[in-house]
Amino acid sequence: MTSKPKHSSVDRRPDVVPHHPKVLLVGSIVALLALGLMVAWFWSINIGQGVVLTAEQQRAAEIVAERNAAAEEAAELDKTEADLDREAEAQNSDDSKKNKKEEQGGPPPAPDASDTFTDELGMTQYAILSQQGVLVVQGQLENVSGQELNGKAKAYVYIDGVPVATATSAIRGLQPGETSDVTLVSDSDYQPGEKVVLLEFDSRK
């Protein structure tokens, strides 16, 4: 008896493995189309038209806006005459304080040339200097009033007619004819330029 040779699993494997290129191609095309549709949808939502509200949502938003406008108008109408009077008084008070401050604190007009004599004081020698960046006026004051002086000396400094600093110094017990070396210090930074000085004296009895 002749026996047939047994075949191994290797011998039973076909020489050529079957492939399905058409199926793979169709699947790839479908996947790309689906991805393209998703990208187009996201783009239209986020970049194109944005979030689209329904008619009900738009109407609700309009109603809220109308109610807010009506509430603001009602609050404005609820203001009584007393409220309006108080607002007007406050405004007038602020304007009055501002005008009073400007009248009291503003320097006088600039003179054509330096004027360093008043009825009480005379500044015969002076220099306008920078002391740590701050404008000061150092000079010698003389009592020309004939009586003892107590008060404050002010030196207004101008450049091209524009006030740039106000330097002050206290005067105490300056006797008639007596002179005193003083330094009038301002609150302003020193500025270069041709300067004009105007001296004033505020007496304190």
PLY file of the C-alpha trace (Angstrom):
ply
format ascii 1.0
element vertex 205
property float x
property float y
property float z
element edge 204
property int vertex1
property int vertex2
end_header
0.00 0.00 0.00
1.29 3.41 -0.91
0.52 6.25 1.55
0.09 9.85 0.42
2.48 12.36 1.91
1.04 14.61 4.55
1.04 18.35 3.91
2.07 20.82 6.57
0.26 24.07 7.32
2.96 25.89 5.41
2.27 23.84 2.35
-1.46 24.56 2.66
-0.95 28.43 2.65
-1.70 29.87 -0.81
1.18 31.42 -2.61
-0.73 34.69 -3.24
-2.81 36.44 -0.51
-5.93 37.99 -2.01
-6.33 41.81 -1.64
-9.38 44.05 -2.12
-8.04 47.41 -3.38
-11.46 48.64 -4.52
-12.96 48.24 -1.06
-10.13 50.15 0.56
-10.38 52.96 -1.99
-14.11 53.36 -1.52
-13.72 53.40 2.29
-11.04 56.08 2.11
-13.20 58.28 -0.12
-16.18 57.99 2.22
-14.05 58.86 5.25
-12.57 61.94 3.53
-16.02 63.13 2.48
-17.32 62.77 6.04
-14.32 64.66 7.44
-14.81 67.44 4.89
-18.48 67.81 5.79
-17.63 68.06 9.51
-14.98 70.71 8.88
-17.38 72.72 6.70
-20.09 72.55 9.38
-17.77 73.74 12.15
-16.47 76.54 9.94
-19.96 77.79 9.12
-20.91 77.81 12.81
-17.78 79.42 14.30
-16.62 81.70 11.49
-19.47 82.19 9.11
-22.84 82.92 10.61
-22.01 82.08 14.23
-24.66 80.78 16.57
-28.10 81.16 15.00
-30.84 82.13 17.39
-34.33 80.88 16.93
-37.20 83.32 16.44
-38.35 82.71 20.02
-34.88 83.47 21.42
-34.59 86.66 19.38
-38.00 87.83 20.59
-37.08 87.09 24.21
-33.89 89.17 23.87
-35.86 92.07 22.39
-38.37 91.92 25.26
-35.57 92.06 27.87
-33.98 95.05 26.13
-37.32 96.88 26.00
-37.93 96.25 29.70
-34.48 97.57 30.65
-35.04 100.73 28.60
-38.45 101.26 30.20
-36.98 100.83 33.70
-34.26 103.41 33.03
-36.81 105.88 31.69
-39.06 105.36 34.73
-36.13 105.91 37.11
-35.30 109.17 35.35
-38.91 110.34 35.57
-39.05 109.43 39.28
-36.52 112.16 40.09
-38.33 114.80 42.12
-37.78 118.52 41.88
-35.90 118.36 45.18
-33.44 115.89 43.67
-32.89 118.15 40.69
-32.42 121.16 42.98
-29.82 119.30 45.04
-27.92 118.32 41.89
-27.97 121.92 40.66
-26.80 123.23 44.06
-23.94 120.73 44.14
-22.85 121.75 40.66
-23.01 125.45 41.53
-21.04 124.83 44.73
-18.29 123.02 42.82
-18.09 125.83 40.26
-17.99 128.47 43.02
-15.18 126.69 44.86
-13.20 126.34 41.64
-13.60 130.02 40.77
-12.71 131.11 44.30
-9.61 128.94 44.28
-8.53 130.39 40.94
-9.06 133.94 42.23
-7.13 133.36 45.45
-4.32 131.09 44.26
-3.54 132.50 40.84
-0.42 134.64 40.49
-0.81 138.24 39.27
-0.02 139.14 35.66
3.66 139.13 34.80
5.39 142.55 34.89
7.44 143.77 31.96
10.56 143.73 34.17
11.43 142.41 37.62
9.69 144.33 40.42
11.25 143.47 43.78
9.93 146.33 45.94
6.65 146.65 47.82
5.44 149.24 50.33
6.85 147.06 53.13
9.78 145.11 51.70
12.57 145.60 49.24
14.71 142.80 47.79
17.88 144.57 46.73
19.97 141.52 45.92
18.67 138.15 44.79
19.50 135.08 42.73
17.21 132.45 41.25
18.78 129.04 41.83
18.13 125.32 41.63
18.25 123.60 45.00
18.07 119.83 44.44
16.07 120.51 41.31
13.62 122.87 43.04
13.46 126.57 42.20
14.44 128.89 45.05
15.08 132.60 45.32
17.91 133.65 47.60
18.13 137.33 48.45
18.39 140.11 51.00
15.16 141.63 52.21
14.97 145.11 53.77
12.14 146.47 55.86
11.19 149.79 54.21
7.83 150.20 55.96
8.89 152.03 59.12
7.34 149.42 61.39
8.02 145.85 62.47
7.05 143.29 59.87
5.52 139.85 60.37
4.08 137.90 57.50
5.05 136.07 54.35
7.20 137.22 51.45
6.26 135.85 48.00
8.37 135.91 44.89
6.45 135.09 41.70
8.73 133.89 38.91
7.83 134.11 35.21
9.39 132.97 31.95
8.13 134.69 28.79
5.18 136.04 30.76
4.14 132.60 32.02
4.23 131.91 35.80
6.53 128.98 36.55
6.96 129.15 40.34
5.91 130.90 43.55
8.63 130.99 46.22
7.77 131.96 49.79
9.44 132.67 53.11
8.12 133.63 56.53
9.10 137.04 57.91
9.11 137.45 61.70
10.05 140.52 63.72
11.90 142.37 60.93
12.53 145.82 62.34
12.36 149.07 60.33
15.49 149.54 58.20
16.72 146.05 59.11
17.86 143.61 56.40
17.71 139.82 56.44
19.17 137.13 54.19
16.38 134.75 53.21
15.72 131.80 50.90
12.29 131.73 49.32
11.45 128.12 48.41
8.89 127.08 45.78
7.06 123.83 45.07
8.08 123.87 41.40
10.95 122.34 39.51
13.66 124.68 38.29
13.34 125.67 34.65
16.02 127.34 32.54
15.26 130.57 30.75
15.16 134.35 31.17
13.16 135.01 34.31
11.20 137.93 35.72
10.45 138.26 39.46
7.56 140.01 41.20
7.75 140.46 44.98
4.70 140.64 47.25
4.25 140.71 51.01
1.31 139.36 53.03
1.28 141.04 56.44
0.31 139.11 59.55
-0.56 141.38 62.45
0 1
1 2
2 3
3 4
4 5
5 6
6 7
7 8
8 9
9 10
10 11
11 12
12 13
13 14
14 15
15 16
16 17
17 18
18 19
19 20
20 21
21 22
22 23
23 24
24 25
25 26
26 27
27 28
28 29
29 30
30 31
31 32
32 33
33 34
34 35
35 36
36 37
37 38
38 39
39 40
40 41
41 42
42 43
43 44
44 45
45 46
46 47
47 48
48 49
49 50
50 51
51 52
52 53
53 54
54 55
55 56
56 57
57 58
58 59
59 60
60 61
61 62
62 63
63 64
64 65
65 66
66 67
67 68
68 69
69 70
70 71
71 72
72 73
73 74
74 75
75 76
76 77
77 78
78 79
79 80
80 81
81 82
82 83
83 84
84 85
85 86
86 87
87 88
88 89
89 90
90 91
91 92
92 93
93 94
94 95
95 96
96 97
97 98
98 99
99 100
100 101
101 102
102 103
103 104
104 105
105 106
106 107
107 108
108 109
109 110
110 111
111 112
112 113
113 114
114 115
115 116
116 117
117 118
118 119
119 120
120 121
121 122
122 123
123 124
124 125
125 126
126 127
127 128
128 129
129 130
130 131
131 132
132 133
133 134
134 135
135 136
136 137
137 138
138 139
139 140
140 141
141 142
142 143
143 144
144 145
145 146
146 147
147 148
148 149
149 150
150 151
151 152
152 153
153 154
154 155
155 156
156 157
157 158
158 159
159 160
160 161
161 162
162 163
163 164
164 165
165 166
166 167
167 168
168 169
169 170
170 171
171 172
172 173
173 174
174 175
175 176
176 177
177 178
178 179
179 180
180 181
181 182
182 183
183 184
184 185
185 186
186 187
187 188
188 189
189 190
190 191
191 192
192 193
193 194
194 195
195 196
196 197
197 198
198 199
199 200
200 201
201 202
202 203
203 204
